[in-house]
């Protein structure tokens, strides 16, 4: 059978390595260490559960939002 276009590839990366990568990217984009860890954990857990729409696919969007000033990395939350 002949196929056209790029073939899909699956690359498996250990979850802890993904968490570390995400956390580092989010810290570099401006989040505190605690917030970066929380977001990284959430993104990786979503992918591990198969909810890819809420997983690592969002990392670039989150980092871009932080770097461009669309997201406040240190909001003053009051209740």
Secondary structure as a PSIPRED ss2 file (coil, helix, strand):
# PSIPRED VFORMAT (PSIPRED V4.0)

   1 X C   1.000  0.000  0.000
   2 X C   1.000  0.000  0.000
   3 X C   1.000  0.000  0.000
   4 X C   1.000  0.000  0.000
   5 X C   1.000  0.000  0.000
   6 X C   1.000  0.000  0.000
   7 X C   1.000  0.000  0.000
   8 X C   1.000  0.000  0.000
   9 X C   1.000  0.000  0.000
  10 X C   1.000  0.000  0.000
  11 X C   1.000  0.000  0.000
  12 X C   1.000  0.000  0.000
  13 X C   1.000  0.000  0.000
  14 X C   1.000  0.000  0.000
  15 X H   0.000  1.000  0.000
  16 X H   0.000  1.000  0.000
  17 X H   0.000  1.000  0.000
  18 X H   0.000  1.000  0.000
  19 X H   0.000  1.000  0.000
  20 X H   0.000  1.000  0.000
  21 X H   0.000  1.000  0.000
  22 X H   0.000  1.000  0.000
  23 X H   0.000  1.000  0.000
  24 X H   0.000  1.000  0.000
  25 X H   0.000  1.000  0.000
  26 X H   0.000  1.000  0.000
  27 X H   0.000  1.000  0.000
  28 X H   0.000  1.000  0.000
  29 X C   1.000  0.000  0.000
  30 X C   1.000  0.000  0.000
  31 X C   1.000  0.000  0.000
  32 X C   1.000  0.000  0.000
  33 X H   0.000  1.000  0.000
  34 X H   0.000  1.000  0.000
  35 X H   0.000  1.000  0.000
  36 X H   0.000  1.000  0.000
  37 X H   0.000  1.000  0.000
  38 X H   0.000  1.000  0.000
  39 X H   0.000  1.000  0.000
  40 X H   0.000  1.000  0.000
  41 X H   0.000  1.000  0.000
  42 X H   0.000  1.000  0.000
  43 X H   0.000  1.000  0.000
  44 X H   0.000  1.000  0.000
  45 X H   0.000  1.000  0.000
  46 X H   0.000  1.000  0.000
  47 X H   0.000  1.000  0.000
  48 X H   0.000  1.000  0.000
  49 X C   1.000  0.000  0.000
  50 X C   1.000  0.000  0.000
  51 X C   1.000  0.000  0.000
  52 X H   0.000  1.000  0.000
  53 X H   0.000  1.000  0.000
  54 X H   0.000  1.000  0.000
  55 X C   1.000  0.000  0.000
  56 X H   0.000  1.000  0.000
  57 X H   0.000  1.000  0.000
  58 X H   0.000  1.000  0.000
  59 X H   0.000  1.000  0.000
  60 X H   0.000  1.000  0.000
  61 X H   0.000  1.000  0.000
  62 X H   0.000  1.000  0.000
  63 X H   0.000  1.000  0.000
  64 X H   0.000  1.000  0.000
  65 X H   0.000  1.000  0.000
  66 X H   0.000  1.000  0.000
  67 X H   0.000  1.000  0.000
  68 X C   1.000  0.000  0.000
  69 X C   1.000  0.000  0.000
  70 X C   1.000  0.000  0.000
  71 X C   1.000  0.000  0.000
  72 X C   1.000  0.000  0.000
  73 X C   1.000  0.000  0.000
  74 X C   1.000  0.000  0.000
  75 X C   1.000  0.000  0.000
  76 X C   1.000  0.000  0.000
  77 X C   1.000  0.000  0.000
  78 X C   1.000  0.000  0.000
  79 X C   1.000  0.000  0.000
